[in-house]
């Protein structure tokens, strides 16, 4: 049966070359539009999420605030300033907390050789590396616990500030003067995409041990505290307990949201992923509508074929062909046209995606726009749409063909 269907399909293509070509072209164009829009949408979504995660992963940034409610006989308007010792209290009181780090911050002058520049510098713990995605390049490292315990004068540099100070030469092991104090460079940051930040991107940041920072600059209060929950779904619990524990320590109402300022990067990631998914869905719908128009073209050509082959259909029915044979023939032809045109469009789309994705990302705009990504959902979705279009475009002409009256069809001109 399949051999017969293929032979009849090939014969129809030969007799209706122009119409078949135009229909396949429409399907191929629609498939190309769907795949490219979904691929570019997927790439844009990933770039948006990656850029947000460049500022930090699964963490809460806790800043001191100002009370807005009176509490326990104390007036509102009191300033809450956090200290490093708060971290140990929080770890003891909140079992859902995984890792923590303080962040002391100030602007400093850095000098290496004859190059001098300014940058923002932070004093932190080793856990800062993973929480802030500040991973070292090959040959270097981030701060470790010995640096903290021994108050070492070591520094980890962002990639851009290292490039500026050492003009592209290896920085690890070199000496850089920070406010005229010599520090040894232990590592430089891998380049990363970052769209969310505070006090500038990490590429222009210097990081030293928190104990060293406190010893040199004498800061009592931290800029903020970094806290990572053990599980993502525990973020809300941790945030609520932060207000309870610190509320008891600093005597403010746990319901006073202005007493602390919490930047919840976990919630921000969820929102960012939803935005990216929304963009991808929008682009996919636009592409699917384009493919739907092509499907209408397939249905039209199948109706024309039914009309032009009315006598042939009647003859087959008169000599004993069953209706299901007629339905199968036209369903097969419609599905074959859709899948053949779709395969051509899919092949072209894959070639374009691979070509564009191989282009160098010279700037951040290219990382967002010229960053298409094919994925299994895109491939499965495209094949599913093509199959539905082929079946839908063939079912109604097939039913019409199967209901042709043999006697009337033989008199059809």
Secondary structure as GFF3:
##gff-version 3
##sequence-region A 1 413
A	DSSP	alpha_helix	2	15	.	.	.	ID=ss1
A	DSSP	alpha_helix	17	53	.	.	.	ID=ss2
A	DSSP	beta_strand	60	64	.	.	.	ID=ss3
A	DSSP	alpha_helix	85	93	.	.	.	ID=ss4
A	DSSP	beta_strand	97	112	.	.	.	ID=ss5
A	DSSP	beta_strand	115	124	.	.	.	ID=ss6
A	DSSP	alpha_helix	128	131	.	.	.	ID=ss7
A	DSSP	alpha_helix	145	149	.	.	.	ID=ss8
A	DSSP	beta_strand	154	157	.	.	.	ID=ss9
A	DSSP	alpha_helix	159	166	.	.	.	ID=ss10
A	DSSP	beta_strand	175	178	.	.	.	ID=ss11
A	DSSP	beta_strand	181	188	.	.	.	ID=ss12
A	DSSP	three_ten_helix	202	204	.	.	.	ID=ss13
A	DSSP	beta_strand	205	209	.	.	.	ID=ss14
A	DSSP	alpha_helix	210	217	.	.	.	ID=ss15
A	DSSP	beta_strand	224	229	.	.	.	ID=ss16
A	DSSP	three_ten_helix	232	234	.	.	.	ID=ss17
A	DSSP	alpha_helix	235	250	.	.	.	ID=ss18
A	DSSP	beta_strand	260	264	.	.	.	ID=ss19
A	DSSP	alpha_helix	265	308	.	.	.	ID=ss20
A	DSSP	alpha_helix	310	318	.	.	.	ID=ss21
A	DSSP	alpha_helix	323	357	.	.	.	ID=ss22
A	DSSP	alpha_helix	364	369	.	.	.	ID=ss23
A	DSSP	alpha_helix	376	402	.	.	.	ID=ss24
A	DSSP	alpha_helix	406	410	.	.	.	ID=ss25
###
